[in-house]
Amino acid sequence: MTTMAELTRRGIIGIVKVKHPPVNALSYGVRKGITECMKKAESDPAIQAVVLCGDGRTFPAGADISEFGGKFAEGPDLRSVLVTIENLRKPVVAAIHGTALGGGLEVALSCHYRLMHTTARTGFPEVALGILPAATGTQRFPRVTHLANAIEMITSGRHITAKEAHSKGIVDKLVSGDIIQEGVTFANDIASKPYRHLMVSTKPVIGAENAQQIFDEARKRLASRAVGGPIAPMMCLKAIEGAVKMPTFEKGIQHEADLMYLLMTSGQARAQQYAFFAERAVSKWELPDGATNSRNTKPKAVKTAAVIGAGTMGTGIAMTLLSRGIPTILIEQDQKFLDRGVAAIGKLIAYQVNKKRISNEQAQKLHTLLKPSLHYADLKDVDIVIEAVFENMDIKKTVFRKMDALCKPSAILASNTSNLNIDEMATVTKRPGSVIGMHFFAPANVMRLLENIRGRQTSGETIATVMDLSKRIGKVGVLVGNCYGFVGNRMLHMYGAEASFLIEEGCLPHEVDQCIKVFGFPMGFFQVADLSGLDIGYKARKGLGLIGKGLPERFRFGQRYSPISDIMVENGRLGQKSGKGYYNYGKIGGRVPERDPETEELILNFCKKHNIQRRRIAPQEVMERCLYPLINEGFKILQEKIATKDEEIDTIWMTGYGWPRHTGGPMYYARNFVGLPKIYERLLYYKAQFPDSKHWEPCELLRKEAMQQAKL
C-alpha cells in the first residue's frame, strides 16, 4: 500500500501534507505516511520546524470509516503516530482547515502548536458510534481545555467552531488566510524557541482541583439519560476520570484502552456503527428489480420550488427549501391563511437569528427568496412543487389537477402525504412519471427524515432528482414503495394498535410510555400522539369512513381496533394543542405531561361499558406487544418490496420515530439483540392469545429467516 503523505520544504520549515482525498481520513496509508515524513523531517538538518496539514479541502478529518468492523492493516496505529509527532526533536505546528474530528483532533493535540482557520470545525463525535476517543483523546483533551469543557464535548459528540475552539484553549491562534502559508509563517517565528514544555502529555489536567465536583455533576446529568440509553457517554466520562485519577499519563492511556475494548465488544457499538453506515447506504437507492440506481440516473436541476399550503407542514417545508437558497413560492387560497404562513416563516427566520445561526443579512436574503401567492398560475416556471394540503384524497386530487395543468412539462409534482396512495394522485395527471411522494416529518424544518415514495410509474429521473434534492436540503432521503402508511407509519399503526389495546386491558398511558422510554425511545406512544395532535388521526380515520358508520367498535380495520383515541377527541382532548389529551399539560400548548384522572376515568368507563376485565400487565409483555408486531410488519414490507433492504427501514425508524440508535433500528434489533427465532416464537404465542388480531400472523419472510437462523 502506498503512503498518503509527502514532505516538502520551504526554507527551514518542513511541510508534511496528508494526501488522501476527499477528507484525508486516517487510514493505514496516511498513518504510515505521516510517520515516515516526520522521521525524514527529524533527520534533515535543514529543517528546523514542521507544519502538519491536509491537502485539498480539509485537515485529516478523522478515522477511516472503511476500517470500522474489519481487520486493521499491519503498521502504525494512531497512538504510535501521535507519539512520533509529540516526541519529534523539532516543533510541530498543526495547520487545521476544514474539519478535525475525532482522530483528526487527536493528531492536532499531539502537535506542539495548533493553528485553525476561522471557517474550520472540530470535535469528538465518537460517542455517536458507541465508542470513545481512544487514541489518547480522553487523556490529552482535558490538558488543553478545562475539564468541564472536555467532558461536555466528548460525552455529547458536539462539533464546535474555530472561534469556540480558540476561546476554550484548544487552538493557539485563528487565521483567515492561506492555512499552509500561515502555518509556515508561524513555524518560522517559533522555530528557535523551546517547545518541549508544550507536549500535551506532560501537562496537568485543567480544573483538576475541582474534579470531584465536576465529575459528580456530569455523572448526575448523564445518569438522567442513561435508563434505556447508550452506555458510551458514561464510559467516556470514566475514561476522562482516568486523566485525573491515574498516577501517570501512560496509566491513563491504558485505562482508556480498557474502556474502549469494553465498548467495542458491546452490542451497542456495533449497532451504532451499523446505524452510521445504514444512513449512508440509503442514498444508494434502487428499484426492486435492481435495474436503476442513483449512480446511473442523473437528476434534474432544481433551481426553483413551490409549496402549496401554508399550514404547519407547508411553512416548515418552505423554510427548509429557503434555508438552502432555493427560491420558493408559497401558495394559499385565502389571504388570511397565507399571511399566517408568511408570519410563521418570519418567526422561524427570527429564531435562527436569535440563536446566532444566521446573520441579519442572511435572514434578509431568506425573506427575499420567499414569494407568497394566491395564484396557482405562479407555478408555471418552478422545477418542483410540493403540495402540503389537508390529508384528504379528494382535496389532493384537485390540487394535482391544477398543478398538472399549470406547471411546465419538466416539473416534478410531489405530495407531502403521510399515508395516501401516490398512484391514485398520479391518475389525475398527464405525467404520472413525474409524480412522487415526499413525506416530511414534523417539524419539517427540523426533522432529518424524508420518506420519498415511488409510484408504479414514477421515473428514475424523478426519483434521482428528489433523492438528490433530499441531500441538498439537509435531509436523509429514503426511497420506499407505495402502500398505505408507506414504511414508517405502516409499522407505527401496529405499534399504536397494541399500545391502545394495552390501556384497554390493564395499563394506563404513562405505564406503557414508561416501558417504551426504558427501552430507549425519547417519548412513549401516547406522549408522541399528544404532541402530534389526536385530531389528525381522527380526521384521517373519518376520511376513510372508519368512524360513525355503525361498524362493530372493535373491528374497524379488519382486525381489533381500539376507539379510545376517538373518545379522547370527541371529549375535546386533542393533545398539547388543547392542553389535554392522554396527559394533562396544564395549559394550551403546554409541554410537560402529567397523569390525568379524567383520561384514566374515560379509559376505565370504556372498559366497564364493554365488559373488559382489566389485569396487571408485566413490562416484558408491554415491550413485546408494542415492538414485535412492528418488526413483523417490517418483514412484510421487505417481502412486498416496499423497502429493498433492512437499512431503509432502520434509518426511517431511527431518524423519524426516535428508535434508539444504540439498538440499530427495528430490523437490526430483531436480528442481533433478540434473534429471529425468539421473535417468531413470541408472535405465535400472541397469535394464540389474540386470534382476532391479524398483525400477530408471522410474515413468511420472517418465518423462513427465523428457521435459517435457528439452524446456525
NORHU-V640464 format. One record per residue. RES is the residue in one small letter. SS is DSSP state (hx for helix, st for strand, lp for the rest). Layout:
# NORHU-V640464
RES_SS + RES_SS
This chain:
# NORHU-V640464
m_lp + t_lp + t_lp + m_lp + a_st + e_st + l_st + t_st + r_st + r_st + g_lp + i_lp + i_st + g_st + i_st + v_st + k_st + v_st + k_lp + h_lp + p_lp + p_lp + v_lp + n_lp + a_lp + l_st + s_lp + y_hx + g_hx + v_hx + r_hx + k_hx + g_hx + i_hx + t_hx + e_hx + c_hx + m_hx + k_hx + k_hx + a_hx + e_hx + s_hx + d_lp + p_lp + a_lp + i_lp + q_lp + a_st + v_st + v_st + l_st + c_st + g_st + d_lp + g_lp + r_lp + t_lp + f_lp + p_lp + a_lp + g_lp + a_st + d_lp + i_hx + s_hx + e_hx + f_lp + g_lp + g_lp + k_lp + f_lp + a_lp + e_lp + g_lp + p_lp + d_lp + l_hx + r_hx + s_hx + v_hx + l_hx + v_hx + t_hx + i_hx + e_hx + n_lp + l_lp + r_lp + k_lp + p_st + v_st + v_st + a_st + a_st + i_st + h_lp + g_lp + t_st + a_st + l_st + g_lp + g_hx + g_hx + l_hx + e_hx + v_hx + a_hx + l_hx + s_hx + c_lp + h_lp + y_st + r_st + l_st + m_st + h_st + t_lp + t_lp + a_lp + r_st + t_st + g_st + f_lp + p_lp + e_hx + v_hx + a_hx + l_hx + g_lp + i_lp + l_lp + p_lp + a_lp + a_lp + t_lp + g_hx + t_hx + q_hx + r_hx + f_hx + p_hx + r_hx + v_lp + t_lp + h_lp + l_hx + a_hx + n_hx + a_hx + i_hx + e_hx + m_hx + i_hx + t_hx + s_hx + g_lp + r_lp + h_st + i_st + t_st + a_hx + k_hx + e_hx + a_hx + h_hx + s_hx + k_lp + g_lp + i_lp + v_lp + d_lp + k_st + l_st + v_st + s_lp + g_lp + d_lp + i_hx + i_hx + q_hx + e_hx + g_hx + v_hx + t_hx + f_hx + a_hx + n_hx + d_hx + i_hx + a_lp + s_lp + k_lp + p_lp + y_lp + r_hx + h_hx + l_hx + m_lp + v_hx + s_hx + t_hx + k_lp + p_lp + v_lp + i_lp + g_lp + a_hx + e_hx + n_hx + a_hx + q_hx + q_hx + i_hx + f_hx + d_hx + e_hx + a_hx + r_hx + k_hx + r_hx + l_hx + a_hx + s_lp + r_lp + a_lp + v_lp + g_lp + g_lp + p_lp + i_lp + a_hx + p_hx + m_hx + m_hx + c_hx + l_hx + k_hx + a_hx + i_hx + e_hx + g_hx + a_hx + v_hx + k_hx + m_lp + p_lp + t_lp + f_hx + e_hx + k_hx + g_hx + i_hx + q_hx + h_hx + e_hx + a_hx + d_hx + l_hx + m_hx + y_hx + l_hx + l_hx + m_hx + t_lp + s_lp + g_hx + q_hx + a_hx + r_hx + a_hx + q_hx + q_hx + y_hx + a_hx + f_hx + f_hx + a_hx + e_hx + r_hx + a_hx + v_lp + s_lp + k_lp + w_lp + e_st + l_lp + p_lp + d_lp + g_lp + a_lp + t_lp + n_st + s_lp + r_lp + n_lp + t_lp + k_lp + p_lp + k_lp + a_lp + v_lp + k_lp + t_st + a_st + a_st + v_st + i_st + g_lp + a_lp + g_lp + t_hx + m_hx + g_hx + t_hx + g_hx + i_hx + a_hx + m_hx + t_hx + l_hx + l_hx + s_hx + r_lp + g_lp + i_lp + p_st + t_st + i_st + l_st + i_st + e_lp + q_lp + d_lp + q_hx + k_hx + f_hx + l_hx + d_hx + r_hx + g_hx + v_hx + a_hx + a_hx + i_hx + g_hx + k_hx + l_hx + i_hx + a_hx + y_hx + q_hx + v_hx + n_hx + k_lp + k_lp + r_lp + i_lp + s_lp + n_hx + e_hx + q_hx + a_hx + q_hx + k_hx + l_hx + h_hx + t_hx + l_hx + l_st + k_st + p_st + s_st + l_lp + h_lp + y_hx + a_hx + d_hx + l_hx + k_hx + d_hx + v_lp + d_lp + i_st + v_st + i_st + e_st + a_lp + v_lp + f_lp + e_lp + n_lp + m_hx + d_hx + i_hx + k_hx + k_hx + t_hx + v_hx + f_hx + r_hx + k_hx + m_hx + d_hx + a_hx + l_hx + c_lp + k_lp + p_lp + s_lp + a_lp + i_st + l_st + a_st + s_st + n_lp + t_lp + s_lp + n_lp + l_lp + n_lp + i_hx + d_hx + e_hx + m_hx + a_hx + t_lp + v_lp + t_lp + k_lp + r_lp + p_hx + g_hx + s_hx + v_st + i_st + g_st + m_st + h_st + f_st + f_lp + a_lp + p_lp + a_lp + n_lp + v_lp + m_lp + r_lp + l_st + l_st + e_st + n_st + i_st + r_st + g_lp + r_lp + q_lp + t_lp + s_lp + g_hx + e_hx + t_hx + i_hx + a_hx + t_hx + v_hx + m_hx + d_hx + l_hx + s_hx + k_hx + r_hx + i_lp + g_lp + k_lp + v_st + g_st + v_st + l_st + v_st + g_lp + n_lp + c_lp + y_lp + g_lp + f_lp + v_lp + g_hx + n_hx + r_hx + m_hx + l_hx + h_hx + m_hx + y_hx + g_hx + a_hx + e_hx + a_hx + s_hx + f_hx + l_hx + i_hx + e_hx + e_hx + g_lp + c_lp + l_lp + p_hx + h_hx + e_hx + v_hx + d_hx + q_hx + c_hx + i_hx + k_hx + v_hx + f_hx + g_lp + f_lp + p_lp + m_lp + g_lp + f_hx + f_hx + q_hx + v_hx + a_hx + d_hx + l_hx + s_hx + g_lp + l_hx + d_hx + i_hx + g_hx + y_hx + k_hx + a_hx + r_hx + k_hx + g_hx + l_lp + g_lp + l_lp + i_lp + g_lp + k_lp + g_lp + l_lp + p_lp + e_lp + r_lp + f_lp + r_lp + f_lp + g_lp + q_lp + r_lp + y_lp + s_lp + p_lp + i_hx + s_hx + d_hx + i_hx + m_hx + v_hx + e_hx + n_lp + g_lp + r_lp + l_lp + g_st + q_hx + k_hx + s_hx + g_lp + k_st + g_lp + y_lp + y_lp + n_st + y_lp + g_lp + k_lp + i_lp + g_lp + g_lp + r_lp + v_lp + p_lp + e_st + r_lp + d_lp + p_hx + e_hx + t_hx + e_hx + e_hx + l_hx + i_hx + l_hx + n_hx + f_hx + c_hx + k_hx + k_hx + h_lp + n_lp + i_lp + q_lp + r_lp + r_lp + r_lp + i_lp + a_lp + p_hx + q_hx + e_hx + v_hx + m_hx + e_hx + r_hx + c_hx + l_hx + y_hx + p_hx + l_hx + i_hx + n_hx + e_hx + g_hx + f_hx + k_hx + i_hx + l_hx + q_hx + e_lp + k_lp + i_lp + a_lp + t_lp + k_lp + d_hx + e_hx + e_hx + i_hx + d_hx + t_hx + i_hx + w_hx + m_hx + t_hx + g_hx + y_lp + g_lp + w_lp + p_lp + r_hx + h_hx + t_hx + g_lp + g_lp + p_hx + m_hx + y_hx + y_hx + a_hx + r_hx + n_hx + f_hx + v_hx + g_lp + l_hx + p_hx + k_hx + i_hx + y_hx + e_hx + r_hx + l_hx + l_hx + y_hx + y_hx + k_hx + a_hx + q_hx + f_lp + p_lp + d_lp + s_lp + k_hx + h_hx + w_hx + e_lp + p_lp + c_lp + e_hx + l_hx + l_hx + r_hx + k_hx + e_hx + a_hx + m_hx + q_hx + q_hx + a_hx + k_hx + l_lp
